[in-house]
C-alpha cells in the first residue's frame, strides 16, 4: 500500500517580507488528508494575523471524511465557523474591521476542489502551462470583468481593495471550483505578496521544474529580491505517480482502488 505522504511532493514557506514588521499570513499543510490552505490577514486592519490563524486552526480540525462531497462540505462549514469567530473578535475590539482572505485546495479521488474568498490564489500547472484556478475577489477584477478597464490599464493601479473576505460579514461568500487532478499536476497556493512581484510565467518556471520545497524557497527569494513589500506565503503541491502495483489509496479513500 502506498502511504499518503508518498502521493504528494509538498513545500511551503511564509515570510514577513522586507517592509512589514509582522507576518499576518498563515498557511496550513495537511498532506495526510489532502488539504492545503493560505490565509492573508487584511493589511492595515487590527488583528489580521489572528484572523488568518483562526481560519487555519478551524480547517486544521478536519479529519477523515466518508466522501469527497463530505470533505468539501466540512471545509465550507469550518470556514463559516471561522467567520463567526472573527466577527466575535471584531466585536471584542469595539467593531474594528478584522478579516482575512482564504484559499483552500482539496485533493481526493482523482479530483481537486478549490474554495476561496479574497485575492489569495490557487494556480494549476499541467501540460506545460499555468492556469489561475481561482480569480481575485477585488475591485480591479470586477472592473476588468465588467469591461470598464483592461488588464493592461491596471498594471500600476495604486490600490486594489478586496471585495470578499472571511470575518467581515455575517453571511460570507465563498467560491468553489472543481476539476480533475492527475499525476504530475502542480498546484501553487499563494498570498498576493508573491504575485505582487512574481509573474505567472515565472511561477510556472519555478514550480514546474523543481521539487516543491525548492520552488517555494526560490520564489520567496525572488519576491524578496524585488522588494518584498508584503507578507509572502507559498504552498506548492505536486501530485506524484504511485510507484506500486498494489492497490493504492487516495488521501481520503476508505476502500483500496485497483
Residue pairs with C-beta under 8 A, 6 or more apart in sequence:
1 244
1 246
1 247
1 248
1 249
1 256
2 242
2 243
2 244
2 246
2 248
2 249
4 31
4 32
4 34
4 249
4 251
5 31
5 32
6 240
6 242
7 239
7 240
7 242
7 248
7 250
7 251
8 31
8 34
8 107
8 237
8 238
8 239
8 240
9 211
9 212
9 237
9 238
9 240
10 29
10 31
10 36
10 212
10 213
10 235
10 236
10 237
10 238
11 211
11 212
11 213
11 214
11 215
11 216
11 217
11 234
11 235
11 236
12 27
12 29
12 36
12 213
12 216
12 233
12 234
12 235
12 236
13 213
13 216
13 217
13 220
13 232
13 233
13 234
14 23
14 25
14 26
14 27
14 231
14 232
14 233
14 234
15 23
15 220
15 224
15 228
15 231
15 232
15 233
16 22
16 23
16 231
17 23
17 193
17 223
17 224
17 228
17 229
17 230
17 231
17 232
18 224
18 227
18 228
18 229
19 227
19 228
19 229
19 230
20 43
20 230
20 231
22 49
23 49
23 231
24 40
24 41
24 42
24 43
24 48
24 49
24 51
24 52
24 100
24 231
25 38
25 39
25 40
25 41
25 52
25 191
25 193
25 231
25 232
25 233
26 38
26 39
26 41
26 49
26 52
26 53
26 55
26 56
26 233
27 36
27 37
27 38
27 39
27 56
27 189
27 233
27 235
28 35
28 36
28 37
28 38
28 39
28 56
28 59
28 60
29 36
29 235
30 36
30 59
30 60
30 62
31 237
31 251
32 251
33 62
33 63
33 64
33 71
33 251
33 252
34 71
34 106
34 107
34 108
34 250
34 251
34 252
35 59
35 62
35 71
35 75
35 104
35 105
35 106
35 107
36 104
36 105
36 187
36 189
36 235
36 237
37 55
37 56
37 59
37 102
37 103
37 104
37 105
37 189
37 235
38 101
38 102
38 103
38 120
38 189
38 190
38 191
38 233
38 234
38 235
39 51
39 52
39 53
39 55
39 56
39 100
39 101
39 102
39 103
39 120
39 166
40 48
40 52
40 100
40 101
40 118
40 119
40 120
40 191
40 192
40 193
40 231
40 233
41 47
41 48
41 49
41 50
41 51
41 52
41 99
41 100
42 48
42 51
42 97
42 98
42 99
42 100
42 101
42 162
42 165
43 230
43 231
45 96
45 97
45 98
45 99
46 93
46 96
46 97
46 98
47 89
47 93
47 96
47 98
48 98
48 99
48 100
50 89
50 98
51 86
51 89
51 98
51 99
51 100
51 166
51 167
52 100
54 82
54 85
54 86
54 89
54 100
54 167
55 79
55 82
55 86
55 100
55 102
55 166
57 82
58 78
58 79
58 81
58 82
58 85
59 75
59 78
59 79
59 82
59 104
61 78
62 71
62 74
62 75
62 78
64 252
64 254
65 71
65 74
65 252
66 254
68 106
68 108
68 109
68 111
68 113
68 252
71 106
71 108
71 113
71 252
72 106
72 113
72 115
72 176
75 104
75 106
75 113
75 115
76 115
76 174
76 176
79 102
79 104
79 115
79 117
79 166
79 172
79 174
80 172
82 102
82 166
82 167
83 166
83 167
83 169
83 172
85 167
86 98
86 99
86 100
86 166
86 167
87 167
87 170
89 98
89 167
90 96
90 97
90 98
90 167
97 168
98 167
98 168
99 165
99 166
99 167
99 168
100 118
100 165
100 166
100 167
101 116
101 117
101 118
101 119
101 120
101 162
101 165
101 166
101 191
102 115
102 116
102 117
102 118
102 120
102 166
102 174
103 114
103 115
103 116
103 118
103 120
103 121
103 122
103 134
103 189
103 190
104 114
104 115
104 116
105 112
105 113
105 114
105 122
105 187
105 189
105 235
105 237
106 112
106 113
106 114
106 115
107 181
107 187
107 237
107 239
107 250
107 251
108 250
108 251
108 252
108 253
109 250
109 252
109 253
110 180
110 181
110 182
110 250
111 178
111 179
111 180
111 181
112 124
112 178
112 179
112 180
112 181
112 185
112 187
113 176
113 177
113 178
114 122
114 133
114 134
114 176
114 177
114 178
115 174
115 175
115 176
116 122
116 134
116 137
116 174
116 175
117 137
117 164
117 165
117 166
117 172
117 173
117 174
117 175
118 136
118 137
118 138
118 162
118 164
118 165
118 166
119 136
119 137
119 138
119 160
119 162
119 192
120 134
120 189
120 190
120 191
120 192
120 233
121 132
121 133
121 134
121 136
121 188
121 189
121 190
121 192
121 195
122 132
122 133
122 134
122 187
122 188
122 189
123 130
123 131
123 132
123 133
123 187
123 188
123 189
123 190
123 200
123 203
123 207
124 130
124 131
124 133
124 179
124 185
124 186
124 187
125 131
125 185
125 186
125 187
125 188
125 203
125 204
125 207
125 208
126 182
126 184
126 185
126 186
128 208
129 204
130 200
130 201
130 203
130 204
130 208
132 200
133 177
133 179
133 187
134 175
134 177
135 141
135 175
136 160
136 162
137 162
137 163
137 164
137 165
137 175
138 160
138 161
138 162
138 163
139 160
139 161
139 162
139 163
140 149
140 154
140 157
140 160
142 163
143 149
143 154
144 150
144 151
144 154
154 160
164 172
164 173
164 174
164 175
165 172
166 172
181 239
182 239
183 239
183 240
183 241
183 242
184 238
184 239
184 240
184 241
185 238
185 239
186 207
186 208
186 212
186 236
186 237
186 238
186 239
187 236
187 237
187 238
188 203
188 207
188 234
188 235
188 236
188 237
189 234
189 235
189 236
189 237
190 203
190 232
190 233
190 234
190 235
191 230
191 231
191 232
191 233
191 234
192 230
193 223
193 228
193 229
193 230
193 231
193 232
193 233
194 203
194 219
194 220
194 223
194 232
194 233
194 234
195 203
196 223
196 229
196 230
197 222
197 223
197 226
197 227
197 228
197 229
198 219
198 222
198 223
198 226
202 219
202 222
203 219
206 215
206 218
206 219
206 222
207 215
207 219
207 236
209 215
210 218
211 238
212 236
212 237
212 238
213 236
215 234
215 236
216 234
216 235
216 236
219 234
220 232
220 234
223 232
224 232
242 248
247 256
247 257
247 258
248 256
248 257
249 256
249 257
250 257
